C-alpha cells in the first residue's frame, strides 16, 4: 500500500472517539467503585488513543496534546490519590473541557453525557 492509501484507511476521529468515550465512561464508574487499577488502566488507554489521534489526525494534534496535558493530568492525579471527590470534580471539568474543544472545531452538537449506570460488560468492584 502507498502512504496515501494507508492514510485513507486510518480511523477517523468519530471512530476513535467512540472507544475514547467508552473508556471515559468506564473510568468514572471504576473510580466510584474505588477500583483504582481499572480507572488508571482506562486513563492509560485513553492516552494511547490520544497519541493515535496526534499521529493520524494532525488537524487535532495540538488540541489533543493540550487535553492530555491538562484535564487528563488532573484526572490522573485524582486517581493516583485514590480520591473519589477529586476524581468526580476533575471528571466534570474534563467533560466541560471536551465540550469546549468540540465548539472550537465547529461541532457544538457533540456533547458527551455520562450514562446513569456503569458499563454492563465489566465488573466495577475489585
Secondary structure, DSSP 8 states (H G I E B T S, - for coil): --HHHHHHHS--HHHHHHHHHHHHHHHHHHHHTT-HHHHHHHHHHHHHHHHHHHHH-GGGHHHHHHHHHTHHHHHHHHHHHT-HHHHHHHHHHHHHHHHHHHHHTT-TT------SS--TTS----
